[in-house]
Amino acid sequence: MKHLSEIVDAARARGRKRLAVAYGQDSHTIEAVYDAYKDGLVEATLFGDTEVINATCKELGIDPATFTIVEEKNPAKAVAAAVKAVVAGDADVLMKGLVSTDVYMRGILNKEAGLFPPKGVLSHISVFEWAGYHKLLLASDIAVLPLPDLKQKQALIKYIAQVAKTLEIDTPKIACIAAMELVNANIPAMAEAAILSKMADRGQLGNVIVDGPLSLDIALYKEVAEHKKIKGSAVAGDADALLFPNIEAGNVFFKSVSHIGGGELAAMVVGTNKPCVLTSRGDSALSKKYSIALACLAAK
Protein backbone atom coordinates (compact mmCIF):
# COMPACT_ATOMS: atom_id res chain seq x y z
CA MET A 1 0.00 0.00 0.00
CA LYS A 2 1.22 3.48 -0.89
CA HIS A 3 -1.56 5.62 0.57
CA LEU A 4 -3.62 5.69 3.76
CA SER A 5 -6.77 5.67 1.65
CA GLU A 6 -5.85 2.13 0.60
CA ILE A 7 -6.14 1.05 4.24
CA VAL A 8 -9.72 2.33 4.22
CA ASP A 9 -10.46 0.41 1.02
CA ALA A 10 -9.00 -2.82 2.38
CA ALA A 11 -10.85 -2.51 5.70
CA ARG A 12 -14.13 -1.78 3.92
CA ALA A 13 -13.73 -4.92 1.85
CA ARG A 14 -13.65 -6.99 5.05
CA GLY A 15 -17.02 -5.69 6.24
CA ARG A 16 -18.04 -3.55 9.18
CA LYS A 17 -16.40 -4.02 12.59
CA ARG A 18 -18.03 -3.13 15.91
CA LEU A 19 -16.35 -0.09 17.46
CA ALA A 20 -16.52 0.84 21.15
CA VAL A 21 -15.59 4.51 21.68
CA ALA A 22 -14.49 5.47 25.19
CA TYR A 23 -15.90 8.90 26.06
CA GLY A 24 -16.72 9.55 22.43
CA GLN A 25 -18.38 12.94 22.67
CA ASP A 26 -16.07 15.50 21.03
CA SER A 27 -16.62 16.73 17.51
CA HIS A 28 -13.40 15.31 16.02
CA THR A 29 -14.08 11.82 17.34
CA ILE A 30 -17.76 11.77 16.41
CA GLU A 31 -17.02 13.16 12.95
CA ALA A 32 -14.33 10.52 12.39
CA VAL A 33 -16.56 7.70 13.64
CA TYR A 34 -19.43 8.93 11.47
CA ASP A 35 -17.15 9.07 8.43
CA ALA A 36 -16.01 5.53 9.22
CA TYR A 37 -19.65 4.48 9.46
CA LYS A 38 -20.51 6.11 6.12
CA ASP A 39 -17.49 4.41 4.55
CA GLY A 40 -18.77 1.01 5.63
CA LEU A 41 -16.04 0.42 8.21
CA VAL A 42 -17.89 0.27 11.54
CA GLU A 43 -21.03 0.11 13.59
CA ALA A 44 -20.25 2.27 16.64
CA THR A 45 -21.19 2.44 20.28
CA LEU A 46 -20.35 5.72 22.03
CA PHE A 47 -19.76 5.58 25.78
CA GLY A 48 -20.19 9.03 27.31
CA ASP A 49 -22.52 11.83 28.32
CA THR A 50 -25.67 11.35 26.23
CA GLU A 51 -26.64 15.01 26.42
CA VAL A 52 -23.23 16.14 25.19
CA ILE A 53 -23.16 13.49 22.45
CA ASN A 54 -26.57 14.57 21.19
CA ALA A 55 -25.56 18.25 21.23
CA THR A 56 -22.31 17.53 19.37
CA CYS A 57 -24.15 15.46 16.78
CA LYS A 58 -26.61 18.32 16.28
CA GLU A 59 -23.74 20.78 15.71
CA LEU A 60 -22.27 18.42 13.11
CA GLY A 61 -25.60 17.70 11.42
CA ILE A 62 -25.37 14.01 12.34
CA ASP A 63 -28.31 11.91 13.46
CA PRO A 64 -27.33 10.51 16.90
CA ALA A 65 -29.48 7.47 16.14
CA THR A 66 -26.64 6.40 13.84
CA PHE A 67 -24.83 5.26 16.99
CA THR A 68 -25.64 3.15 20.00
CA ILE A 69 -25.13 5.46 22.98
CA VAL A 70 -24.29 4.19 26.47
CA GLU A 71 -24.68 6.80 29.19
CA GLU A 72 -21.57 7.34 31.34
CA LYS A 73 -20.56 10.84 32.37
CA ASN A 74 -17.37 9.81 34.18
CA PRO A 75 -14.41 9.50 31.74
CA ALA A 76 -12.65 6.67 33.59
CA LYS A 77 -15.87 4.69 33.93
CA ALA A 78 -16.62 5.27 30.25
CA VAL A 79 -13.22 3.77 29.39
CA ALA A 80 -13.86 0.80 31.69
CA ALA A 81 -17.25 0.17 30.11
CA ALA A 82 -15.85 0.34 26.58
CA VAL A 83 -12.99 -2.01 27.49
CA LYS A 84 -15.47 -4.43 29.05
CA ALA A 85 -17.51 -4.46 25.84
CA VAL A 86 -14.45 -5.30 23.75
CA VAL A 87 -13.25 -8.04 26.12
CA ALA A 88 -16.74 -9.55 26.25
CA GLY A 89 -16.82 -9.81 22.47
CA ASP A 90 -19.53 -7.19 22.06
CA ALA A 91 -17.09 -5.02 20.10
CA ASP A 92 -14.10 -5.73 17.88
CA VAL A 93 -12.12 -2.50 18.30
CA LEU A 94 -11.60 -0.01 21.15
CA MET A 95 -11.16 3.70 20.48
CA LYS A 96 -10.10 6.65 22.61
CA GLY A 97 -12.42 9.65 22.62
CA LEU A 98 -12.19 12.88 24.61
CA VAL A 99 -10.24 11.36 27.48
CA SER A 100 -6.60 11.77 28.47
CA THR A 101 -4.15 9.15 27.28
CA ASP A 102 -3.19 8.13 30.83
CA VAL A 103 -6.84 7.39 31.74
CA TYR A 104 -7.32 5.45 28.51
CA MET A 105 -4.13 3.45 29.03
CA ARG A 106 -4.99 2.65 32.65
CA GLY A 107 -8.24 1.16 31.40
CA ILE A 108 -6.37 -0.98 28.88
CA LEU A 109 -3.73 -2.06 31.43
CA ASN A 110 -6.22 -2.96 34.16
CA LYS A 111 -5.31 -6.59 34.93
CA GLU A 112 -8.85 -7.47 35.90
CA ALA A 113 -10.25 -6.13 32.62
CA GLY A 114 -8.49 -8.78 30.52
CA LEU A 115 -7.56 -6.69 27.48
CA PHE A 116 -3.80 -6.77 28.10
CA PRO A 117 -2.08 -10.18 28.37
CA PRO A 118 0.08 -10.94 31.44
CA LYS A 119 3.77 -10.08 30.99
CA GLY A 120 3.01 -8.49 27.63
CA VAL A 121 4.64 -5.44 26.08
CA LEU A 122 2.27 -2.57 25.31
CA SER A 123 3.31 -0.19 22.57
CA HIS A 124 2.05 2.08 19.80
CA ILE A 125 2.55 2.17 16.05
CA SER A 126 1.79 5.00 13.66
CA VAL A 127 1.63 4.91 9.87
CA PHE A 128 2.45 8.22 8.16
CA GLU A 129 1.76 9.63 4.74
CA TRP A 130 3.24 12.98 3.75
CA ALA A 131 4.68 14.65 0.69
CA GLY A 132 8.25 14.41 1.99
CA TYR A 133 8.46 10.62 1.66
CA HIS A 134 7.82 8.28 -1.22
CA LYS A 135 5.68 5.68 0.56
CA LEU A 136 3.85 4.93 3.79
CA LEU A 137 6.15 4.94 6.80
CA LEU A 138 5.60 3.09 10.08
CA ALA A 139 7.05 4.36 13.35
CA SER A 140 7.25 3.16 16.95
CA ASP A 141 7.13 4.05 19.80
CA ILE A 142 5.77 7.57 19.95
CA ALA A 143 3.20 7.44 22.73
CA VAL A 144 3.54 4.57 25.23
CA LEU A 145 7.05 3.31 26.09
CA PRO A 146 9.26 6.12 27.45
CA LEU A 147 12.58 4.30 27.03
CA PRO A 148 12.27 0.80 25.54
CA ASP A 149 15.03 -1.61 26.52
CA LEU A 150 16.57 -4.20 24.21
CA LYS A 151 13.94 -6.84 24.98
CA GLN A 152 11.10 -4.37 24.43
CA LYS A 153 12.64 -3.26 21.14
CA GLN A 154 12.54 -6.87 19.97
CA ALA A 155 8.81 -6.87 20.73
CA LEU A 156 8.40 -3.57 18.86
CA ILE A 157 10.05 -5.06 15.79
CA LYS A 158 7.60 -7.97 15.97
CA TYR A 159 4.67 -5.55 16.19
CA ILE A 160 6.01 -3.48 13.29
CA ALA A 161 6.22 -6.63 11.19
CA GLN A 162 2.64 -7.56 12.07
CA VAL A 163 1.25 -4.15 11.13
CA ALA A 164 3.43 -4.04 8.01
CA LYS A 165 1.91 -7.36 6.95
CA THR A 166 -1.57 -5.78 7.01
CA LEU A 167 -0.18 -3.10 4.67
CA GLU A 168 1.05 -5.81 2.28
CA ILE A 169 4.71 -5.34 3.24
CA ASP A 170 6.00 -8.88 3.66
CA THR A 171 9.58 -8.02 4.65
CA PRO A 172 9.69 -4.56 6.23
CA LYS A 173 12.92 -2.57 6.21
CA ILE A 174 13.32 -1.21 9.74
CA ALA A 175 15.74 1.57 10.67
CA CYS A 176 16.90 1.80 14.28
CA ILE A 177 17.17 5.55 14.71
CA ALA A 178 20.01 7.23 16.61
CA ALA A 179 21.84 10.56 16.51
CA MET A 180 24.35 9.22 14.00
CA GLU A 181 25.18 6.13 12.01
CA LEU A 182 28.35 5.19 13.87
CA VAL A 183 28.35 2.45 16.48
CA ASN A 184 29.30 3.80 19.89
CA ALA A 185 29.22 1.25 22.71
CA ASN A 186 28.90 4.07 25.27
CA ILE A 187 25.54 5.20 23.85
CA PRO A 188 22.84 2.56 24.54
CA ALA A 189 20.65 3.46 21.55
CA MET A 190 23.57 2.93 19.16
CA ALA A 191 24.82 -0.26 20.79
CA GLU A 192 21.34 -1.79 20.91
CA ALA A 193 20.69 -0.82 17.29
CA ALA A 194 23.81 -2.71 16.26
CA ILE A 195 22.73 -5.75 18.29
CA LEU A 196 19.25 -5.73 16.75
CA SER A 197 20.73 -5.46 13.27
CA LYS A 198 22.90 -8.52 13.83
CA MET A 199 19.99 -10.44 15.39
CA ALA A 200 17.92 -9.70 12.31
CA ASP A 201 20.76 -10.82 10.04
CA ARG A 202 20.72 -14.18 11.82
CA GLY A 203 16.96 -14.60 11.55
CA GLN A 204 16.23 -14.07 15.25
CA LEU A 205 13.64 -11.32 14.69
CA GLY A 206 11.49 -12.90 12.01
CA ASN A 207 10.98 -11.86 8.40
CA VAL A 208 12.44 -8.36 8.68
CA ILE A 209 15.47 -6.38 7.54
CA VAL A 210 16.93 -4.24 10.31
CA ASP A 211 19.77 -1.76 10.12
CA GLY A 212 21.18 0.63 12.66
CA PRO A 213 22.21 2.80 14.13
CA LEU A 214 21.02 5.16 11.40
CA SER A 215 20.36 8.87 11.63
CA LEU A 216 16.90 9.95 10.50
CA ASP A 217 18.10 11.60 7.28
CA ILE A 218 20.08 8.54 6.25
CA ALA A 219 17.11 6.26 6.93
CA LEU A 220 14.77 8.32 4.75
CA TYR A 221 16.79 9.85 1.94
CA LYS A 222 19.01 7.96 -0.52
CA GLU A 223 20.98 11.05 -1.52
CA VAL A 224 22.01 11.59 2.11
CA ALA A 225 23.01 7.95 2.50
CA GLU A 226 25.06 8.15 -0.70
CA HIS A 227 26.66 11.45 0.33
CA LYS A 228 27.68 9.95 3.69
CA LYS A 229 28.97 6.86 1.89
CA ILE A 230 26.70 4.37 3.64
CA LYS A 231 27.39 1.02 2.00
CA GLY A 232 25.74 -2.37 2.20
CA SER A 233 22.47 -1.16 3.71
CA ALA A 234 19.14 -2.29 2.26
CA VAL A 235 17.37 0.09 4.65
CA ALA A 236 19.16 3.42 4.18
CA GLY A 237 17.09 5.76 2.03
CA ASP A 238 14.19 3.33 1.74
CA ALA A 239 13.01 2.49 5.26
CA ASP A 240 9.50 1.09 5.71
CA ALA A 241 9.62 1.70 9.46
CA LEU A 242 11.48 3.69 12.08
CA LEU A 243 12.28 2.28 15.52
CA PHE A 244 12.92 5.23 17.83
CA PRO A 245 15.25 5.06 20.85
CA ASN A 246 12.84 6.89 23.17
CA ILE A 247 9.43 8.52 23.32
CA GLU A 248 10.81 12.06 22.98
CA ALA A 249 12.39 11.34 19.62
CA GLY A 250 9.34 9.49 18.36
CA ASN A 251 6.83 12.06 19.57
CA VAL A 252 8.75 14.99 18.08
CA PHE A 253 8.86 13.17 14.74
CA PHE A 254 5.14 12.39 14.96
CA LYS A 255 4.16 16.00 15.58
CA SER A 256 6.64 17.35 13.06
CA VAL A 257 5.18 15.22 10.27
CA SER A 258 1.53 15.82 11.20
CA HIS A 259 1.69 19.54 12.05
CA ILE A 260 4.75 20.98 10.31
CA GLY A 261 4.89 18.60 7.36
CA GLY A 262 1.14 18.59 6.76
CA GLY A 263 0.99 14.79 6.82
CA GLU A 264 -1.78 12.44 7.83
CA LEU A 265 -1.47 9.28 9.87
CA ALA A 266 -3.10 6.17 11.24
CA ALA A 267 -2.21 4.99 14.74
CA MET A 268 -3.06 2.16 17.09
CA VAL A 269 -1.98 0.48 20.31
CA VAL A 270 -0.31 -2.89 19.84
CA GLY A 271 0.28 -5.73 22.28
CA THR A 272 -3.37 -5.95 23.39
CA ASN A 273 -5.77 -8.82 22.76
CA LYS A 274 -7.93 -6.59 20.55
CA PRO A 275 -6.96 -3.59 18.41
CA CYS A 276 -7.10 -0.26 20.23
CA VAL A 277 -7.16 3.12 18.50
CA LEU A 278 -5.01 5.76 20.20
CA THR A 279 -4.82 9.16 18.59
CA SER A 280 -4.03 12.60 19.95
CA ARG A 281 -6.90 14.92 20.81
CA GLY A 282 -5.24 17.33 18.37
CA ASP A 283 -5.27 14.90 15.44
CA SER A 284 -7.54 15.66 12.51
CA ALA A 285 -10.81 13.83 11.98
CA LEU A 286 -9.28 12.33 8.84
CA SER A 287 -6.32 10.88 10.76
CA LYS A 288 -8.74 9.44 13.29
CA LYS A 289 -10.73 7.79 10.49
CA TYR A 290 -7.52 6.33 9.06
CA SER A 291 -6.69 5.02 12.54
CA ILE A 292 -10.09 3.36 12.80
CA ALA A 293 -9.53 1.74 9.41
CA LEU A 294 -6.09 0.46 10.45
CA ALA A 295 -7.48 -1.09 13.64
CA CYS A 296 -10.40 -2.63 11.71
CA LEU A 297 -7.94 -4.13 9.24
CA ALA A 298 -5.95 -5.60 12.13
CA ALA A 299 -9.05 -7.02 13.87
CA LYS A 300 -9.66 -10.73 13.52
RAJOGI-V164375 format. One record per helix or strand of 3 or more residues. SS is the DSSP state (hx for helix, st for strand). FROM is the first residue (numbers start at 1). LEN is the number of residues. If there is no record, write none. Layout:
ss | from | len
SS | FROM | LEN
SS | FROM | LEN
This chain:
ss | from | len
hx | 4 | 10
st | 17 | 6
hx | 27 | 12
st | 42 | 7
hx | 50 | 11
hx | 64 | 3
st | 68 | 4
hx | 75 | 13
st | 93 | 4
hx | 101 | 9
st | 123 | 7
st | 137 | 4
hx | 150 | 17
st | 173 | 5
hx | 188 | 14
st | 209 | 6
hx | 216 | 5
hx | 222 | 6
st | 241 | 3
hx | 247 | 14
st | 264 | 7
hx | 285 | 14
